[in-house]
C-alpha cells in the first residue's frame, strides 16, 4: 500500500490549512464522562485546570512554531496571573522550536504515571534527522508547583516512524491506568496502544499494535467511552478518504486490552462522550458529515446525532438528531453555521446528568459573519433535549468582548469545574479573534456553571497579549486539552 495522505479534517488542522497552509493532522477527540472521572488537575489543588494551544504562534523567530499555556482553576475561574506559557524552547522540554512545528496542535490531559496528578501530553510536528522520525509526543509532568518543562520527556518511537497522529486516551484494560492510542511506527496500517502506567522516561508498561486500516483512508476523529457498560473503556475510530466519509470502527476494551476485531460504526466529523441519560452506558455524540461529503462542512448548517449506549455499544436504533431547527434550540439552522463543529460534555447545572456543549463557530451574529456561538443542551433521564437550551456569544450581555466577523467563538470547547463549586464551567475559544492590530491572535473565555446551566455572570476572558505570550497569528484557543474535534476553518 502506498503512503497514505494525512487526514486534514480536524479543527486545528483545518484552521492551520485555511489560514497558514500547513498540512498537518490533529489528534483524535477525547471526552470524559460528565461525572468527571478524569480530573484535569495539574497541581493537585482540587480545582480543574485547562491547557490552551496557540499552534500558529511565532516563537524564537520560527513561523508557526506554536506554544501552549496552562491556566489553573480557582474560585475566580481562569486567572491570567496563574497561567504558564510553555514552548519547545522552555527549559527541560526536549527539542527546540522550529518552523511549522505547531507545538500543541493536539493535547491530552491525563494522569499517565499514576501519581494522582494530571500530566499533559503535547503533540508537535517536529522532524528529527538523526533517526528520521516525524512528529513527537512530549509529556509534561503534573507537579504540586504546577506544570513546567522540568523532567519533560518524549514518548519513544522507532527510527523512521510517524508519531502523534490520532492521540487518544482511555483505560482500555480496566487496570486503573491511562493508556494512549496513537500512530507511533513505520507501518501505515497500524497504530500503537501504549498501556500505562508510564515511567518518568516516558516508557509504557506494555504495547499493542492494532491494524486500524484495511483500505487507503485516514482517521479523522476518535472517541473513548464505556459504550457497552462492561466497566471497560472502548475506542471508536472514524475514517475519511479524499472528499468522502468512510464510516467508523468500534474497538471494544477487554481485561487484556483492545479487541482487534472491530464493529462497524457510522461516520462522524467530531465527537464527544457522556452518559447523558445516566443509564450506565456511555453515549456517543457526533457531528454528521453533510451527505457524507467531508468538503462540505464549511458551508453546512450542522447536524448533531447522538447514538445512545447499549449492551452491544452505540445503538443504531436508539438515536437522536439535533439541529438549530430542533424545538427549544436557540437560533436557526443556516448555511455555514457549522453547528457541532466542536462538542464537549460536562454537568453545568449539577443535576447529575451531563450536558452537551455545541460549538457553532460559523454562526453569524447580526451582520457579523462567522462571529460564532456556543449552544448548551441539557441532559436528563430521557437523554438530551432542546428544552432549556442556552446560547452564548460575544454580544451576550455579560460576556467580555464584542462579536466580530471571523472570530469563530465556539471554535474550541471544554466543560470543566475550574471554580470548584461542583458545577462545570464552559470554556470556549475564538481562535480567529483579532486583538487590535494582531490578526488571528485568539482568545479564551470561561462562563461559570450554575443551577440553571452556564451563565455569563462573572465570566472572564484572556488572550496571549494579556499574558505576554506571542500573539500574532497565534490562533490562541484553536485547541484545548482533551478537545481535538473537527470542523472549524480560520478565514
N, C-alpha and C positions, 0 to 999 in steps of 0.2 A: 504494500500500500504506500502511496506517495505521502509526502509530508502534508499534514492537514493544516489548512489555514486557521489561524486563531479565531475563536468566536469574538465578535465585537458588539454583542447586543446588550451587555450590561451597562448600567447608567454611567459609571465612571469611564468605561471605555468609550461609550457613545459621546460623552461630554468632551473627552480629550480629542477624539477624532473630529467632532464637529467644530471645535474651536482651535485645535492645535495641530491636527493632522498626525496624531501619534497612534498607530495601530497596535493597541495593547488589549489584553484580556483582563477583566476584573474577576475577582473571586466569586464563588457561589454565595448565595444568601444563607444566613443562619438566623433563625428567630427562635428564641426560647419560649416555653410555655408561659402563659400570662401569670402563673403563680411565682414567677421569678426564681425558678430553680437554679438559674445561672445568675450569680451576683457579680456585677461588674464593679468590683470594689478593689482598686489597685493598691490602696494604702490601708485597708482593713479597718477603717474608722466607722463603718456601718452605713455610710452614705454611698449610693451608687455613683459611678464616675463615667465619663464618656471621652473617647478619643475621636478627634476630628482630623480628617485628612485635607491637605491642600496640595493635591498631586501636580498642579500646574506651576507651583511656585519656583521662582529663580533662586537658587542657593549657591553662594560662593562663585558667582559668575556663570553658573551652569543653568541653561534653559530647561524648564520642566523637570528639575531635579526632585522637587517635592519635599514637603515637611509635614509632620503631624503635631498636634497639640493634645495634651491630656489635661482635662478640666475635672476638678474634684468636686463632688457633691458637698452641699452644706445646707443649713436651714434656709439660706438665701437662694439656693439653686446654683446655676452656673455662675462662677466667680472668676472674672478675668485675672484678678490678683492671685488666684490659686491655679494658674494654668502654666504648664511646662511645654516649651517648644523643643522638639527633637528632630534632627536631621541625620543623614548619614555621616555628617562631619562632627556630630556630638561625641564627646569623649566616651570611649568604651563601645560605641556602635561599630560593628565590623564594616569594612569597606570605606568608601568615600562618595560624596555627592558627584553626580555626573549628568551630562545632558541626557534627557529623555528617560531618566530612571524612575520618575513618578513614584517616589517613595510614599507608601501609604495608600496606593490606589485600591487596595483591599486590606482589611484588618479583621482579626478575630480576637475577642477578649474572653479568655477562659483561664481557669487555674490549671496550668499544664504540668506543674511539678508536684501538686498535691499538698502544698504548704498552707492552703487556706486563703492565699492572696491571689487576686486575679492577675494574670500575665497578659501581655499584648503581643500577638504575632503580626508582623507587618510585612507586606509583600512589596517588592520593588522589581524593576526591570533592568537591573544592572547585569553587566557581562564580565565574566572572569576568564581572561585568555589563558591563564595558567592551566586550567582544566576544561576549558571550552564549555562552561556552564552558563546558561542564560536564565536570569531570574534568581531571586533569593527570598527566603522567609526568615526574617530576623525576629528573635524572641527577646522582648524587653521584660525583665522580671519584675513582678509586683514586690513592693517593699513598704514597710510602715512609714518610711520617709517619702514615699512616692516613686513613681516611675522615673528612671533615668537611663543613661547608657551603661551604668555600672553592671559588669558581668554579662552584657548582651552577647548573644551567640546566634550564628546562622544554623538552621537545621541542615544537617548533612545531605549531600547529594552526590551521586556518582558522576564521573567525568562524562562530558558531552550531553549532560541532562538538560531538560527544560523544567524549570522549577516554579511553583507557586500558583499556577492556574487552578481555579475552582476550589480554592481553600475553603474548607467547611469543617465545623467542629461538632462532635457528638460523643456519646458514650455507647459505642456500638456493641460492646460485650458485657455491659451492665456490671463492670467491676468497680464503679465509682470514680474512675479516672477519665479525663478528657482524651479523646482520640482525634486525630486530624486526617482528613481526606484531602488529597491534592495531587496534581501532577508533579512527579518527582523522579523522573527517569528518562531513559533514552528511547523506549518503545512507545510510540504514539497511541497504541491501542490500550495501554494500561495506565491506571492511576494507583498511587500508594495509599494505604491506610496505615498511619503511624499510631500505634497504641500507646497510651500513657500508662504510668507517669513518665514524663521526660526528665532526664537528669540535667544538671546545670551546664553540661557540654552540648545540650540540645539533642541528645540521642534518645529515641523512644525505647520503651520496654521490648517491643517487638514490631514487626512489619508484616503487611499483607499486600499482595498485588491483586488488583481487581481489573478484569478486562471490561472496560466501560464502553468501548466502541466495537461495533460489529459492521459498521459501514463508514463511509467517508463523510462524517459530520463532526460537530463540535458541541461541547457542553456550553449552554448559555446561562443556566441557573441551577441552583441546588437548594435543598431544604432538608432539615432533620427534625424528627419528632417520633414519638411512640404512637404510630398511626394505628396499630392493631391491638394496643392495650396490653401487651405481654410484659411490660416493665422494662423493655429494652428499646433504645432509640434506633430508628430506621433512617435510611438515606434515600432521598429522591434526587435523581439527576434528569435534566431536561436538555433537549438537543435541537440544534438548528443546522441547516445546510444552505449556503448561499442565501436566497431570499425567502425560504420557507421553513416553517417549524416541523420538527420530526418526532414529536411525542416525547415521552419520558419513561424512566425505569425506576422501579422501587426495589431497593436492596434491603431486605429485612435484617435487622440485627438479631444475633443469637448469642448464646453464652460463650461461643468461641470466636465471635466476630461477625462481620458482614457475610451474609449469604452471597454466593457468586452466581446464583440463578435468579435474575430479576423478574418482577412482574411488570406488565405494561401499564403506563400512565398516559394521560393526555398531555398536550404541550402546555408550557407556561412561560410567560415573559418575565415575571417576577413573582416572588413567593414570600409568605410569612406563615408561621405555625403557632397555634394555641388551641386549647380545648375550650372553644367558645361557649359550648352548652354544658360544660362540666360533667360529661358522662363517662370520663375515664379514657377517652380516645382523643389523640391529637388530631386536629382538623387542619387541612391544607388550604390556605387562601392563595389564589393565583390571579395574575392578570392575563387575560386571553389575548393572543395574537389575532388581530383582525383578519378573518378569513384565512388564518394560517400564514399570513404574509409578514415576515419579520421586518420588511422595509416600510410597512405601513403604520408603525407605532407613532411616529411623529405627528401624523395627521388624524390619528384615531381619537374619537371621543373617550374611549376607555371603558373596559368592562372587567369587573372583578367576579371571579367564580370561586365558590368555596366547596371543597369536597370534604364532607364530614367523615371522621374516622369510624372504623368498624372493625370487627374481629379479623377481617381479611385485608385491612389497610384502608386508604382513602376510597370512600364509596363512590361507585359510578352511578348510583341511583339516588342516593340522598345528597343532593347538591343544591346550591343556591346561587343565583346570579344577581348581581347588584350593579347598577349604574347610577348616574346622576338623574335618571328619569324614574328611579325607584321611589315609591311613596315615602316621604319623610326625609329623603336625602337632599341636602341643600344644593342649590344651583341647577343648572340644566346641562344635559348631555350635548356638547357642541364639538365640532370638528377641532382637533388639535388639543383638547383638554388634557389628554393622557391620564385619565382617572385610573389610578392603580400603578402609576409609574414607579412609585415606591410603596411598600407595605410594611407595617410594623405592628406588633401586638403588645399589650400590657393592660392592666386593670386600673384605668384612670380614676374611676369613681369608687373603688374599693368595695364593690358589691359581691366579689367572689367570682365574677365572670370576666374573662379577658375581653378587651375591646380591640377593634382593628382601626389603626390609623392608615388613611389612604392618601398618598401624595397625588396632587392634581397640578403638576408643575407647569402645564401648558394653559392653565385657566386664565382667561382674560378678566381683569378687574376693571370694570368700566371700559374705557378705550385702551387700556394698557395691556397689550398682547403679551402672553406668556409671563405675566407677573407671578402667577402661581398661588396655590391654596392647599390647605390640608383639611380633609374631612375625617371626623372621628365617628365610627359606627359602634354601637353598643352591643355587647354580648349579653346573653340571657339563657334561660332554661331551654328555649327553643332555637338557640343559635343566634346569629347576628340579625339585626333588624335596622331598618331605616328610622324607626321611631326614636325620637330624641337625638338623632344625629346632629353633629355640630360642624361648622365650617369656620376656618380662620385664615386670614391673610394679613398683609401688612397694612391694609386700611381698616382692619377690625379695630374698634376702639380698645385702647389699652395695649395693643401690640406695638412695640417700638418700630420706628421706621415708616416709610411711605412706599406703597406699591408702585413699581415702575416696570415698564416693558422689559422683558428679558431677565427679570430677577430669578425666576424659577424657584420661588418659595415652595417648599414641599419636595425639593429635589433630593433630599435625604431625610430619613426618619428613624427615630428610636423612641421607645416608650419606657422610661426608667424612673424609679423613685429617687431622684437626686436630692430632694429636700427632706427625705427621711420621715415623712408623715404618714406613710402607709398607702398613699395614693400616687400612682405612677404619673410622671410628668411627661409631657410631649416635647421632644427635642426635634427640631427640624432645621435643615439648611437651605440656603438660597445661594447656590454656587455662582449664579450669574449676577449677583448684587454688585453694582458699581459703587465704589467708595470715593466720591468726589471725582478726581481725575484718574483714579485707579480702576481700570476696566476689569470686570470679572474677578474682583477681589474676593467676593463671597462673604457670607456671614451665617451665624447660627443663633437660634432662639430657643428659649425654654419657656413653655406655658405650663403652669402648675396644674396638677391634678386636684380635683375637688369632688364633693359628694354628687355633683351634677355632671361630672366629666371634666374635660380640660377647661381652663379659664384663662382669659387674657390678663386678669388682675395680677399684679406683681410680676408679670412676665419680664424677662430680661433678654438681652441680645449682646453679642460681641463679634468682632471681626479681627482679622490679622493686624490691622493698624492699632487696635486697642491694646494688643499685647506685644507690639514691637516686632512682629514677625513679617517676613517678606510677603507683600500683598499683591503686587501687580500680576494679573493673570493667574493668581494663585488657585482659583476655584475652591477657596476655603469652604468647607461644608459639602463638597461633592460626594463625600463618603463619610460615614460614621462607623465606629467599630461595631461589628456584628450586623451591619446594614450594607449589603452588597447586591442590591436589586438591579433592575434594568429599566430603561425606557426614557431617560432624561437626556436631552441634547442641548448643549450650550449654543446660543446663537452666534 
